Amino acid sequence: MLEFPNRSRSFDEARKAVRFSGYDGMFEVRFFVEAGALAIPEAALLGSGTLEAGCLSAFDALRQSIQDVAREAYSYGRRDSYTLTAADFR
C-alpha cells in the first residue's frame, strides 16, 4: 500500500513541477505534480513573486487530494516515477 510518511516536497525548476515521494513498503516512488495541475491563485503568485513559492503553497493546501490522485495513479500500474497533470485531477 502506498503511504506518504515524509511531508517534504521540493520544486523541480526544469520540470516546472513539485516533487514528492511515496513509499510502498521499502520502495520509494517519486511523484511530480506539474505547475499547471495546481490551482495557483494569481494573488499567490503576485504575493510570492515566484512560480516555485506559488506551487509549493498550492501543494501544501491541496496535499491530501494530491496524495489521493497519486495513490490512484499508482494503483493502475507500479512504476518508480509518475508525473501528475491537470487531466489526472478531473
PyMOL Python script that loads the backbone (N, CA, C, O; Angstrom):
from pymol import cmd

cmd.read_pdbstr("""\
ATOM      1  N   MET A   1       0.845  -1.187   0.000  1.00  0.00           N
ATOM      2  CA  MET A   1       0.000   0.000   0.000  1.00  0.00           C
ATOM      3  C   MET A   1       0.885   1.243   0.000  1.00  0.00           C
ATOM      4  O   MET A   1       1.877   1.305   0.726  1.00  0.00           O
ATOM      5  N   LEU A   2       0.534   2.201  -0.792  1.00  0.00           N
ATOM      6  CA  LEU A   2       1.310   3.426  -0.928  1.00  0.00           C
ATOM      7  C   LEU A   2       1.024   4.374   0.235  1.00  0.00           C
ATOM      8  O   LEU A   2      -0.129   4.704   0.511  1.00  0.00           O
ATOM      9  N   GLU A   3       2.075   4.802   0.903  1.00  0.00           N
ATOM     10  CA  GLU A   3       1.982   5.721   2.043  1.00  0.00           C
ATOM     11  C   GLU A   3       2.843   6.951   1.779  1.00  0.00           C
ATOM     12  O   GLU A   3       3.741   6.925   0.937  1.00  0.00           O
ATOM     13  N   PHE A   4       2.559   8.028   2.510  1.00  0.00           N
ATOM     14  CA  PHE A   4       3.310   9.278   2.373  1.00  0.00           C
ATOM     15  C   PHE A   4       3.772   9.758   3.747  1.00  0.00           C
ATOM     16  O   PHE A   4       3.289  10.777   4.243  1.00  0.00           O
ATOM     17  N   PRO A   5       4.708   9.028   4.366  1.00  0.00           N
ATOM     18  CA  PRO A   5       5.151   9.394   5.711  1.00  0.00           C
ATOM     19  C   PRO A   5       6.039  10.634   5.748  1.00  0.00           C
ATOM     20  O   PRO A   5       6.144  11.289   6.785  1.00  0.00           O
ATOM     21  N   ASN A   6       6.664  10.952   4.650  1.00  0.00           N
ATOM     22  CA  ASN A   6       7.590  12.078   4.576  1.00  0.00           C
ATOM     23  C   ASN A   6       6.865  13.274   3.958  1.00  0.00           C
ATOM     24  O   ASN A   6       6.441  13.206   2.804  1.00  0.00           O
ATOM     25  N   ARG A   7       6.721  14.354   4.702  1.00  0.00           N
ATOM     26  CA  ARG A   7       5.972  15.517   4.217  1.00  0.00           C
ATOM     27  C   ARG A   7       6.818  16.451   3.353  1.00  0.00           C
ATOM     28  O   ARG A   7       6.318  17.477   2.891  1.00  0.00           O
ATOM     29  N   SER A   8       8.073  16.120   3.130  1.00  0.00           N
ATOM     30  CA  SER A   8       8.909  17.021   2.343  1.00  0.00           C
ATOM     31  C   SER A   8       8.473  17.034   0.886  1.00  0.00           C
ATOM     32  O   SER A   8       7.956  16.049   0.357  1.00  0.00           O
ATOM     33  N   ARG A   9       8.696  18.169   0.263  1.00  0.00           N
ATOM     34  CA  ARG A   9       8.433  18.370  -1.160  1.00  0.00           C
ATOM     35  C   ARG A   9       9.391  19.430  -1.633  1.00  0.00           C
ATOM     36  O   ARG A   9       9.912  20.208  -0.834  1.00  0.00           O
ATOM     37  N   SER A  10       9.627  19.467  -2.929  1.00  0.00           N
ATOM     38  CA  SER A  10      10.539  20.467  -3.478  1.00  0.00           C
ATOM     39  C   SER A  10      10.063  20.840  -4.873  1.00  0.00           C
ATOM     40  O   SER A  10       9.266  20.132  -5.489  1.00  0.00           O
ATOM     41  N   PHE A  11      10.562  21.954  -5.351  1.00  0.00           N
ATOM     42  CA  PHE A  11      10.187  22.413  -6.686  1.00  0.00           C
ATOM     43  C   PHE A  11      11.287  22.030  -7.654  1.00  0.00           C
ATOM     44  O   PHE A  11      12.461  22.320  -7.423  1.00  0.00           O
ATOM     45  N   ASP A  12      10.905  21.383  -8.726  1.00  0.00           N
ATOM     46  CA  ASP A  12      11.842  20.988  -9.781  1.00  0.00           C
ATOM     47  C   ASP A  12      11.716  22.016 -10.897  1.00  0.00           C
ATOM     48  O   ASP A  12      10.765  21.987 -11.678  1.00  0.00           O
ATOM     49  N   GLU A  13      12.671  22.913 -10.963  1.00  0.00           N
ATOM     50  CA  GLU A  13      12.627  24.026 -11.927  1.00  0.00           C
ATOM     51  C   GLU A  13      12.593  23.520 -13.365  1.00  0.00           C
ATOM     52  O   GLU A  13      11.840  24.048 -14.184  1.00  0.00           O
ATOM     53  N   ALA A  14      13.383  22.522 -13.681  1.00  0.00           N
ATOM     54  CA  ALA A  14      13.443  22.012 -15.054  1.00  0.00           C
ATOM     55  C   ALA A  14      12.098  21.444 -15.502  1.00  0.00           C
ATOM     56  O   ALA A  14      11.702  21.626 -16.653  1.00  0.00           O
ATOM     57  N   ARG A  15      11.408  20.772 -14.619  1.00  0.00           N
ATOM     58  CA  ARG A  15      10.109  20.177 -14.949  1.00  0.00           C
ATOM     59  C   ARG A  15       8.941  21.125 -14.706  1.00  0.00           C
ATOM     60  O   ARG A  15       7.827  20.876 -15.167  1.00  0.00           O
ATOM     61  N   LYS A  16       9.200  22.216 -13.979  1.00  0.00           N
ATOM     62  CA  LYS A  16       8.122  23.118 -13.548  1.00  0.00           C
ATOM     63  C   LYS A  16       7.066  22.294 -12.805  1.00  0.00           C
ATOM     64  O   LYS A  16       5.881  22.309 -13.140  1.00  0.00           O
ATOM     65  N   ALA A  17       7.538  21.580 -11.790  1.00  0.00           N
ATOM     66  CA  ALA A  17       6.667  20.674 -11.045  1.00  0.00           C
ATOM     67  C   ALA A  17       7.134  20.557  -9.598  1.00  0.00           C
ATOM     68  O   ALA A  17       8.297  20.806  -9.278  1.00  0.00           O
ATOM     69  N   VAL A  18       6.206  20.173  -8.738  1.00  0.00           N
ATOM     70  CA  VAL A  18       6.530  19.885  -7.347  1.00  0.00           C
ATOM     71  C   VAL A  18       6.826  18.390  -7.251  1.00  0.00           C
ATOM     72  O   VAL A  18       6.063  17.556  -7.739  1.00  0.00           O
ATOM     73  N   ARG A  19       7.932  18.078  -6.619  1.00  0.00           N
ATOM     74  CA  ARG A  19       8.359  16.685  -6.444  1.00  0.00           C
ATOM     75  C   ARG A  19       8.071  16.261  -5.013  1.00  0.00           C
ATOM     76  O   ARG A  19       8.344  16.998  -4.067  1.00  0.00           O
ATOM     77  N   PHE A  20       7.515  15.061  -4.868  1.00  0.00           N
ATOM     78  CA  PHE A  20       7.319  14.472  -3.548  1.00  0.00           C
ATOM     79  C   PHE A  20       7.430  12.955  -3.690  1.00  0.00           C
ATOM     80  O   PHE A  20       7.412  12.424  -4.800  1.00  0.00           O
ATOM     81  N   SER A  21       7.545  12.274  -2.571  1.00  0.00           N
ATOM     82  CA  SER A  21       7.746  10.829  -2.610  1.00  0.00           C
ATOM     83  C   SER A  21       6.705  10.101  -1.790  1.00  0.00           C
ATOM     84  O   SER A  21       6.205  10.597  -0.780  1.00  0.00           O
ATOM     85  N   GLY A  22       6.397   8.903  -2.262  1.00  0.00           N
ATOM     86  CA  GLY A  22       5.566   7.968  -1.528  1.00  0.00           C
ATOM     87  C   GLY A  22       6.376   6.700  -1.333  1.00  0.00           C
ATOM     88  O   GLY A  22       7.427   6.522  -1.949  1.00  0.00           O
ATOM     89  N   TYR A  23       5.886   5.826  -0.481  1.00  0.00           N
ATOM     90  CA  TYR A  23       6.603   4.582  -0.201  1.00  0.00           C
ATOM     91  C   TYR A  23       5.634   3.410  -0.212  1.00  0.00           C
ATOM     92  O   TYR A  23       4.584   3.438   0.429  1.00  0.00           O
ATOM     93  N   ASP A  24       6.012   2.393  -0.950  1.00  0.00           N
ATOM     94  CA  ASP A  24       5.293   1.123  -0.964  1.00  0.00           C
ATOM     95  C   ASP A  24       6.220   0.136  -0.273  1.00  0.00           C
ATOM     96  O   ASP A  24       7.117  -0.443  -0.885  1.00  0.00           O
ATOM     97  N   GLY A  25       5.976  -0.039   1.022  1.00  0.00           N
ATOM     98  CA  GLY A  25       6.917  -0.819   1.823  1.00  0.00           C
ATOM     99  C   GLY A  25       8.237  -0.075   1.873  1.00  0.00           C
ATOM    100  O   GLY A  25       8.283   1.077   2.304  1.00  0.00           O
ATOM    101  N   MET A  26       9.305  -0.716   1.440  1.00  0.00           N
ATOM    102  CA  MET A  26      10.616  -0.070   1.465  1.00  0.00           C
ATOM    103  C   MET A  26      10.976   0.599   0.136  1.00  0.00           C
ATOM    104  O   MET A  26      12.063   1.161   0.001  1.00  0.00           O
ATOM    105  N   PHE A  27      10.066   0.542  -0.848  1.00  0.00           N
ATOM    106  CA  PHE A  27      10.352   1.104  -2.162  1.00  0.00           C
ATOM    107  C   PHE A  27       9.844   2.533  -2.284  1.00  0.00           C
ATOM    108  O   PHE A  27       8.671   2.814  -2.041  1.00  0.00           O
ATOM    109  N   GLU A  28      10.749   3.433  -2.666  1.00  0.00           N
ATOM    110  CA  GLU A  28      10.378   4.828  -2.874  1.00  0.00           C
ATOM    111  C   GLU A  28       9.773   4.994  -4.259  1.00  0.00           C
ATOM    112  O   GLU A  28      10.272   4.445  -5.241  1.00  0.00           O
ATOM    113  N   VAL A  29       8.687   5.761  -4.322  1.00  0.00           N
ATOM    114  CA  VAL A  29       8.018   6.076  -5.579  1.00  0.00           C
ATOM    115  C   VAL A  29       8.000   7.595  -5.698  1.00  0.00           C
ATOM    116  O   VAL A  29       7.456   8.289  -4.839  1.00  0.00           O
ATOM    117  N   ARG A  30       8.609   8.111  -6.787  1.00  0.00           N
ATOM    118  CA  ARG A  30       8.684   9.564  -6.971  1.00  0.00           C
ATOM    119  C   ARG A  30       7.466  10.056  -7.747  1.00  0.00           C
ATOM    120  O   ARG A  30       7.004   9.414  -8.690  1.00  0.00           O
ATOM    121  N   PHE A  31       6.965  11.208  -7.324  1.00  0.00           N
ATOM    122  CA  PHE A  31       5.841  11.849  -7.999  1.00  0.00           C
ATOM    123  C   PHE A  31       6.207  13.286  -8.320  1.00  0.00           C
ATOM    124  O   PHE A  31       6.929  13.948  -7.574  1.00  0.00           O
ATOM    125  N   PHE A  32       5.694  13.750  -9.445  1.00  0.00           N
ATOM    126  CA  PHE A  32       5.821  15.147  -9.847  1.00  0.00           C
ATOM    127  C   PHE A  32       4.419  15.648 -10.164  1.00  0.00           C
ATOM    128  O   PHE A  32       3.664  14.983 -10.873  1.00  0.00           O
ATOM    129  N   VAL A  33       4.073  16.815  -9.641  1.00  0.00           N
ATOM    130  CA  VAL A  33       2.805  17.456  -9.964  1.00  0.00           C
ATOM    131  C   VAL A  33       3.141  18.692 -10.785  1.00  0.00           C
ATOM    132  O   VAL A  33       3.775  19.623 -10.288  1.00  0.00           O
ATOM    133  N   GLU A  34       2.711  18.697 -12.047  1.00  0.00           N
ATOM    134  CA  GLU A  34       3.003  19.837 -12.912  1.00  0.00           C
ATOM    135  C   GLU A  34       2.373  21.106 -12.363  1.00  0.00           C
ATOM    136  O   GLU A  34       1.294  21.070 -11.771  1.00  0.00           O
ATOM    137  N   ALA A  35       3.047  22.216 -12.562  1.00  0.00           N
ATOM    138  CA  ALA A  35       2.548  23.508 -12.089  1.00  0.00           C
ATOM    139  C   ALA A  35       1.151  23.781 -12.631  1.00  0.00           C
ATOM    140  O   ALA A  35       0.310  24.344 -11.931  1.00  0.00           O
ATOM    141  N   GLY A  36       0.905  23.386 -13.868  1.00  0.00           N
ATOM    142  CA  GLY A  36      -0.402  23.606 -14.482  1.00  0.00           C
ATOM    143  C   GLY A  36      -1.524  22.824 -13.818  1.00  0.00           C
ATOM    144  O   GLY A  36      -2.695  23.162 -13.991  1.00  0.00           O
ATOM    145  N   ALA A  37      -1.193  21.796 -13.069  1.00  0.00           N
ATOM    146  CA  ALA A  37      -2.201  20.993 -12.381  1.00  0.00           C
ATOM    147  C   ALA A  37      -2.589  21.587 -11.032  1.00  0.00           C
ATOM    148  O   ALA A  37      -3.612  21.214 -10.457  1.00  0.00           O
ATOM    149  N   LEU A  38      -1.780  22.501 -10.532  1.00  0.00           N
ATOM    150  CA  LEU A  38      -2.053  23.130  -9.248  1.00  0.00           C
ATOM    151  C   LEU A  38      -2.878  24.390  -9.465  1.00  0.00           C
ATOM    152  O   LEU A  38      -2.549  25.225 -10.308  1.00  0.00           O
ATOM    153  N   ALA A  39      -3.923  24.515  -8.717  1.00  0.00           N
ATOM    154  CA  ALA A  39      -4.778  25.704  -8.822  1.00  0.00           C
ATOM    155  C   ALA A  39      -4.099  26.834  -8.055  1.00  0.00           C
ATOM    156  O   ALA A  39      -4.354  27.039  -6.869  1.00  0.00           O
ATOM    157  N   ILE A  40      -3.235  27.559  -8.749  1.00  0.00           N
ATOM    158  CA  ILE A  40      -2.468  28.615  -8.092  1.00  0.00           C
ATOM    159  C   ILE A  40      -3.171  29.947  -8.314  1.00  0.00           C
ATOM    160  O   ILE A  40      -3.205  30.454  -9.435  1.00  0.00           O
ATOM    161  N   PRO A  41      -3.733  30.515  -7.248  1.00  0.00           N
ATOM    162  CA  PRO A  41      -4.379  31.823  -7.406  1.00  0.00           C
ATOM    163  C   PRO A  41      -3.359  32.867  -7.847  1.00  0.00           C
ATOM    164  O   PRO A  41      -2.224  32.884  -7.369  1.00  0.00           O
ATOM    165  N   GLU A  42      -3.772  33.725  -8.755  1.00  0.00           N
ATOM    166  CA  GLU A  42      -2.872  34.769  -9.250  1.00  0.00           C
ATOM    167  C   GLU A  42      -2.329  35.613  -8.106  1.00  0.00           C
ATOM    168  O   GLU A  42      -1.180  36.055  -8.141  1.00  0.00           O
ATOM    169  N   ALA A  43      -3.154  35.834  -7.099  1.00  0.00           N
ATOM    170  CA  ALA A  43      -2.713  36.628  -5.945  1.00  0.00           C
ATOM    171  C   ALA A  43      -1.539  35.966  -5.237  1.00  0.00           C
ATOM    172  O   ALA A  43      -0.657  36.650  -4.720  1.00  0.00           O
ATOM    173  N   ALA A  44      -1.526  34.639  -5.213  1.00  0.00           N
ATOM    174  CA  ALA A  44      -0.417  33.928  -4.566  1.00  0.00           C
ATOM    175  C   ALA A  44       0.874  34.159  -5.327  1.00  0.00           C
ATOM    176  O   ALA A  44       1.929  34.346  -4.722  1.00  0.00           O
ATOM    177  N   LEU A  45       0.798  34.149  -6.645  1.00  0.00           N
ATOM    178  CA  LEU A  45       1.996  34.389  -7.444  1.00  0.00           C
ATOM    179  C   LEU A  45       2.467  35.828  -7.299  1.00  0.00           C
ATOM    180  O   LEU A  45       3.667  36.095  -7.236  1.00  0.00           O
ATOM    181  N   LEU A  46       1.524  36.744  -7.249  1.00  0.00           N
ATOM    182  CA  LEU A  46       1.896  38.148  -7.104  1.00  0.00           C
ATOM    183  C   LEU A  46       2.510  38.402  -5.738  1.00  0.00           C
ATOM    184  O   LEU A  46       3.467  39.166  -5.610  1.00  0.00           O
ATOM    185  N   GLY A  47       1.951  37.753  -4.712  1.00  0.00           N
ATOM    186  CA  GLY A  47       2.467  37.947  -3.363  1.00  0.00           C
ATOM    187  C   GLY A  47       3.835  37.325  -3.165  1.00  0.00           C
ATOM    188  O   GLY A  47       4.691  37.904  -2.497  1.00  0.00           O
ATOM    189  N   SER A  48       4.045  36.158  -3.736  1.00  0.00           N
ATOM    190  CA  SER A  48       5.312  35.454  -3.522  1.00  0.00           C
ATOM    191  C   SER A  48       6.358  35.876  -4.537  1.00  0.00           C
ATOM    192  O   SER A  48       7.557  35.872  -4.256  1.00  0.00           O
ATOM    193  N   GLY A  49       5.888  36.236  -5.711  1.00  0.00           N
ATOM    194  CA  GLY A  49       6.808  36.669  -6.746  1.00  0.00           C
ATOM    195  C   GLY A  49       7.464  35.554  -7.526  1.00  0.00           C
ATOM    196  O   GLY A  49       8.188  35.827  -8.484  1.00  0.00           O
ATOM    197  N   THR A  50       7.234  34.290  -7.146  1.00  0.00           N
ATOM    198  CA  THR A  50       7.873  33.209  -7.873  1.00  0.00           C
ATOM    199  C   THR A  50       6.900  32.066  -8.118  1.00  0.00           C
ATOM    200  O   THR A  50       5.983  31.832  -7.330  1.00  0.00           O
ATOM    201  N   LEU A  51       7.110  31.371  -9.205  1.00  0.00           N
ATOM    202  CA  LEU A  51       6.328  30.183  -9.504  1.00  0.00           C
ATOM    203  C   LEU A  51       6.584  29.118  -8.441  1.00  0.00           C
ATOM    204  O   LEU A  51       5.661  28.425  -8.013  1.00  0.00           O
ATOM    205  N   GLU A  52       7.838  28.992  -8.020  1.00  0.00           N
ATOM    206  CA  GLU A  52       8.182  27.997  -7.009  1.00  0.00           C
ATOM    207  C   GLU A  52       7.374  28.178  -5.738  1.00  0.00           C
ATOM    208  O   GLU A  52       6.760  27.228  -5.252  1.00  0.00           O
ATOM    209  N   ALA A  53       7.366  29.379  -5.198  1.00  0.00           N
ATOM    210  CA  ALA A  53       6.639  29.625  -3.949  1.00  0.00           C
ATOM    211  C   ALA A  53       5.146  29.396  -4.131  1.00  0.00           C
ATOM    212  O   ALA A  53       4.493  28.848  -3.243  1.00  0.00           O
ATOM    213  N   GLY A  54       4.600  29.807  -5.264  1.00  0.00           N
ATOM    214  CA  GLY A  54       3.181  29.600  -5.536  1.00  0.00           C
ATOM    215  C   GLY A  54       2.836  28.126  -5.634  1.00  0.00           C
ATOM    216  O   GLY A  54       1.811  27.688  -5.111  1.00  0.00           O
ATOM    217  N   CYS A  55       3.683  27.363  -6.299  1.00  0.00           N
ATOM    218  CA  CYS A  55       3.449  25.922  -6.448  1.00  0.00           C
ATOM    219  C   CYS A  55       3.549  25.195  -5.109  1.00  0.00           C
ATOM    220  O   CYS A  55       2.717  24.344  -4.797  1.00  0.00           O
ATOM    221  N   LEU A  56       4.557  25.528  -4.330  1.00  0.00           N
ATOM    222  CA  LEU A  56       4.726  24.857  -3.035  1.00  0.00           C
ATOM    223  C   LEU A  56       3.574  25.185  -2.094  1.00  0.00           C
ATOM    224  O   LEU A  56       3.105  24.320  -1.354  1.00  0.00           O
ATOM    225  N   SER A  57       3.124  26.420  -2.122  1.00  0.00           N
ATOM    226  CA  SER A  57       1.996  26.826  -1.285  1.00  0.00           C
ATOM    227  C   SER A  57       0.719  26.099  -1.722  1.00  0.00           C
ATOM    228  O   SER A  57      -0.037  25.611  -0.881  1.00  0.00           O
ATOM    229  N   ALA A  58       0.482  26.028  -3.026  1.00  0.00           N
ATOM    230  CA  ALA A  58      -0.695  25.327  -3.542  1.00  0.00           C
ATOM    231  C   ALA A  58      -0.620  23.839  -3.206  1.00  0.00           C
ATOM    232  O   ALA A  58      -1.626  23.234  -2.836  1.00  0.00           O
ATOM    233  N   PHE A  59       0.560  23.253  -3.332  1.00  0.00           N
ATOM    234  CA  PHE A  59       0.736  21.838  -2.998  1.00  0.00           C
ATOM    235  C   PHE A  59       0.372  21.603  -1.535  1.00  0.00           C
ATOM    236  O   PHE A  59      -0.357  20.663  -1.219  1.00  0.00           O
ATOM    237  N   ASP A  60       0.873  22.449  -0.648  1.00  0.00           N
ATOM    238  CA  ASP A  60       0.597  22.285   0.777  1.00  0.00           C
ATOM    239  C   ASP A  60      -0.905  22.361   1.061  1.00  0.00           C
ATOM    240  O   ASP A  60      -1.424  21.608   1.884  1.00  0.00           O
ATOM    241  N   ALA A  61      -1.589  23.262   0.384  1.00  0.00           N
ATOM    242  CA  ALA A  61      -3.028  23.428   0.595  1.00  0.00           C
ATOM    243  C   ALA A  61      -3.827  22.244   0.047  1.00  0.00           C
ATOM    244  O   ALA A  61      -4.898  21.921   0.560  1.00  0.00           O
ATOM    245  N   LEU A  62      -3.303  21.604  -0.993  1.00  0.00           N
ATOM    246  CA  LEU A  62      -4.021  20.519  -1.677  1.00  0.00           C
ATOM    247  C   LEU A  62      -3.413  19.143  -1.421  1.00  0.00           C
ATOM    248  O   LEU A  62      -3.755  18.175  -2.100  1.00  0.00           O
ATOM    249  N   ARG A  63      -2.524  19.058  -0.454  1.00  0.00           N
ATOM    250  CA  ARG A  63      -1.741  17.830  -0.229  1.00  0.00           C
ATOM    251  C   ARG A  63      -2.597  16.565  -0.198  1.00  0.00           C
ATOM    252  O   ARG A  63      -2.266  15.593  -0.876  1.00  0.00           O
ATOM    253  N   GLN A  64      -3.675  16.551   0.563  1.00  0.00           N
ATOM    254  CA  GLN A  64      -4.473  15.329   0.706  1.00  0.00           C
ATOM    255  C   GLN A  64      -5.056  14.888  -0.636  1.00  0.00           C
ATOM    256  O   GLN A  64      -4.986  13.708  -0.979  1.00  0.00           O
ATOM    257  N   SER A  65      -5.629  15.819  -1.398  1.00  0.00           N
ATOM    258  CA  SER A  65      -6.211  15.430  -2.687  1.00  0.00           C
ATOM    259  C   SER A  65      -5.123  15.023  -3.684  1.00  0.00           C
ATOM    260  O   SER A  65      -5.345  14.138  -4.511  1.00  0.00           O
ATOM    261  N   ILE A  66      -3.971  15.648  -3.616  1.00  0.00           N
ATOM    262  CA  ILE A  66      -2.847  15.263  -4.489  1.00  0.00           C
ATOM    263  C   ILE A  66      -2.395  13.843  -4.155  1.00  0.00           C
ATOM    264  O   ILE A  66      -2.144  13.044  -5.057  1.00  0.00           O
ATOM    265  N   GLN A  67      -2.291  13.531  -2.886  1.00  0.00           N
ATOM    266  CA  GLN A  67      -1.887  12.190  -2.486  1.00  0.00           C
ATOM    267  C   GLN A  67      -2.940  11.153  -2.886  1.00  0.00           C
ATOM    268  O   GLN A  67      -2.591  10.027  -3.240  1.00  0.00           O
ATOM    269  N   ASP A  68      -4.206  11.515  -2.835  1.00  0.00           N
ATOM    270  CA  ASP A  68      -5.265  10.607  -3.275  1.00  0.00           C
ATOM    271  C   ASP A  68      -5.129  10.308  -4.768  1.00  0.00           C
ATOM    272  O   ASP A  68      -5.271   9.161  -5.189  1.00  0.00           O
ATOM    273  N   VAL A  69      -4.854  11.335  -5.562  1.00  0.00           N
ATOM    274  CA  VAL A  69      -4.668  11.153  -7.001  1.00  0.00           C
ATOM    275  C   VAL A  69      -3.406  10.329  -7.259  1.00  0.00           C
ATOM    276  O   VAL A  69      -3.388   9.488  -8.158  1.00  0.00           O
ATOM    277  N   ALA A  70      -2.368  10.563  -6.488  1.00  0.00           N
ATOM    278  CA  ALA A  70      -1.132   9.791  -6.631  1.00  0.00           C
ATOM    279  C   ALA A  70      -1.379   8.307  -6.337  1.00  0.00           C
ATOM    280  O   ALA A  70      -0.877   7.439  -7.051  1.00  0.00           O
ATOM    281  N   ARG A  71      -2.146   8.023  -5.294  1.00  0.00           N
ATOM    282  CA  ARG A  71      -2.477   6.619  -4.978  1.00  0.00           C
ATOM    283  C   ARG A  71      -3.250   5.974  -6.126  1.00  0.00           C
ATOM    284  O   ARG A  71      -2.999   4.824  -6.486  1.00  0.00           O
ATOM    285  N   GLU A  72      -4.178   6.716  -6.685  1.00  0.00           N
ATOM    286  CA  GLU A  72      -4.965   6.190  -7.799  1.00  0.00           C
ATOM    287  C   GLU A  72      -4.070   5.905  -9.008  1.00  0.00           C
ATOM    288  O   GLU A  72      -4.178   4.844  -9.623  1.00  0.00           O
ATOM    289  N   ALA A  73      -3.193   6.845  -9.349  1.00  0.00           N
ATOM    290  CA  ALA A  73      -2.274   6.640 -10.482  1.00  0.00           C
ATOM    291  C   ALA A  73      -1.388   5.425 -10.234  1.00  0.00           C
ATOM    292  O   ALA A  73      -1.133   4.642 -11.149  1.00  0.00           O
ATOM    293  N   TYR A  74      -0.928   5.271  -9.021  1.00  0.00           N
ATOM    294  CA  TYR A  74      -0.057   4.151  -8.665  1.00  0.00           C
ATOM    295  C   TYR A  74      -0.797   2.820  -8.771  1.00  0.00           C
ATOM    296  O   TYR A  74      -0.202   1.796  -9.110  1.00  0.00           O
ATOM    297  N   SER A  75      -2.086   2.840  -8.481  1.00  0.00           N
ATOM    298  CA  SER A  75      -2.868   1.601  -8.499  1.00  0.00           C
ATOM    299  C   SER A  75      -3.041   1.037  -9.911  1.00  0.00           C
ATOM    300  O   SER A  75      -3.321  -0.150 -10.073  1.00  0.00           O
ATOM    301  N   TYR A  76      -2.875   1.879 -10.929  1.00  0.00           N
ATOM    302  CA  TYR A  76      -3.038   1.424 -12.311  1.00  0.00           C
ATOM    303  C   TYR A  76      -1.826   0.675 -12.834  1.00  0.00           C
ATOM    304  O   TYR A  76      -1.927  -0.036 -13.834  1.00  0.00           O
ATOM    305  N   GLY A  77      -0.717   0.815 -12.198  1.00  0.00           N
ATOM    306  CA  GLY A  77       0.498   0.133 -12.632  1.00  0.00           C
ATOM    307  C   GLY A  77       1.674   0.678 -11.853  1.00  0.00           C
ATOM    308  O   GLY A  77       1.843   1.892 -11.741  1.00  0.00           O
ATOM    309  N   ARG A  78       2.466  -0.188 -11.330  1.00  0.00           N
ATOM    310  CA  ARG A  78       3.566   0.230 -10.467  1.00  0.00           C
ATOM    311  C   ARG A  78       4.796   0.594 -11.283  1.00  0.00           C
ATOM    312  O   ARG A  78       5.348  -0.221 -12.023  1.00  0.00           O
ATOM    313  N   ARG A  79       5.205   1.850 -11.122  1.00  0.00           N
ATOM    314  CA  ARG A  79       6.435   2.357 -11.738  1.00  0.00           C
ATOM    315  C   ARG A  79       7.226   3.058 -10.641  1.00  0.00           C
ATOM    316  O   ARG A  79       6.754   3.173  -9.510  1.00  0.00           O
ATOM    317  N   ASP A  80       8.423   3.523 -10.968  1.00  0.00           N
ATOM    318  CA  ASP A  80       9.204   4.218  -9.944  1.00  0.00           C
ATOM    319  C   ASP A  80       9.008   5.728  -9.981  1.00  0.00           C
ATOM    320  O   ASP A  80       9.498   6.435  -9.101  1.00  0.00           O
ATOM    321  N   SER A  81       8.291   6.237 -11.000  1.00  0.00           N
ATOM    322  CA  SER A  81       8.096   7.676 -11.136  1.00  0.00           C
ATOM    323  C   SER A  81       6.797   7.967 -11.883  1.00  0.00           C
ATOM    324  O   SER A  81       6.447   7.277 -12.841  1.00  0.00           O
ATOM    325  N   TYR A  82       6.086   9.004 -11.427  1.00  0.00           N
ATOM    326  CA  TYR A  82       4.822   9.417 -12.047  1.00  0.00           C
ATOM    327  C   TYR A  82       4.801  10.932 -12.167  1.00  0.00           C
ATOM    328  O   TYR A  82       5.283  11.638 -11.282  1.00  0.00           O
ATOM    329  N   THR A  83       4.247  11.424 -13.254  1.00  0.00           N
ATOM    330  CA  THR A  83       4.010  12.855 -13.411  1.00  0.00           C
ATOM    331  C   THR A  83       2.500  13.068 -13.465  1.00  0.00           C
ATOM    332  O   THR A  83       1.823  12.565 -14.362  1.00  0.00           O
ATOM    333  N   LEU A  84       1.986  13.811 -12.501  1.00  0.00           N
ATOM    334  CA  LEU A  84       0.559  14.106 -12.435  1.00  0.00           C
ATOM    335  C   LEU A  84       0.283  15.414 -13.164  1.00  0.00           C
ATOM    336  O   LEU A  84       0.938  16.426 -12.916  1.00  0.00           O
ATOM    337  N   THR A  85      -0.686  15.382 -14.058  1.00  0.00           N
ATOM    338  CA  THR A  85      -1.047  16.553 -14.847  1.00  0.00           C
ATOM    339  C   THR A  85      -2.463  17.000 -14.466  1.00  0.00           C
ATOM    340  O   THR A  85      -3.136  16.340 -13.674  1.00  0.00           O
ATOM    341  N   ALA A  86      -2.899  18.106 -15.026  1.00  0.00           N
ATOM    342  CA  ALA A  86      -4.250  18.606 -14.751  1.00  0.00           C
ATOM    343  C   ALA A  86      -5.304  17.567 -15.085  1.00  0.00           C
ATOM    344  O   ALA A  86      -6.324  17.495 -14.400  1.00  0.00           O
ATOM    345  N   ALA A  87      -5.092  16.764 -16.112  1.00  0.00           N
ATOM    346  CA  ALA A  87      -6.058  15.723 -16.505  1.00  0.00           C
ATOM    347  C   ALA A  87      -6.250  14.685 -15.404  1.00  0.00           C
ATOM    348  O   ALA A  87      -7.326  14.093 -15.311  1.00  0.00           O
ATOM    349  N   ASP A  88      -5.255  14.449 -14.580  1.00  0.00           N
ATOM    350  CA  ASP A  88      -5.365  13.475 -13.502  1.00  0.00           C
ATOM    351  C   ASP A  88      -6.291  13.951 -12.381  1.00  0.00           C
ATOM    352  O   ASP A  88      -6.760  13.139 -11.583  1.00  0.00           O
ATOM    353  N   PHE A  89      -6.555  15.235 -12.314  1.00  0.00           N
ATOM    354  CA  PHE A  89      -7.363  15.808 -11.234  1.00  0.00           C
ATOM    355  C   PHE A  89      -8.802  16.059 -11.639  1.00  0.00           C
ATOM    356  O   PHE A  89      -9.560  16.664 -10.881  1.00  0.00           O
ATOM    357  N   ARG A  90      -9.190  15.608 -12.811  1.00  0.00           N
ATOM    358  CA  ARG A  90     -10.583  15.823 -13.263  1.00  0.00           C
ATOM    359  C   ARG A  90     -11.439  14.647 -12.929  1.00  0.00           C
ATOM    360  O   ARG A  90     -12.633  14.646 -13.230  1.00  0.00           O
TER     361      ARG A  90
END
""", "prot")
cmd.dss("prot")
cmd.show_as("cartoon", "prot")
cmd.util.cbc("prot")
cmd.orient("prot")
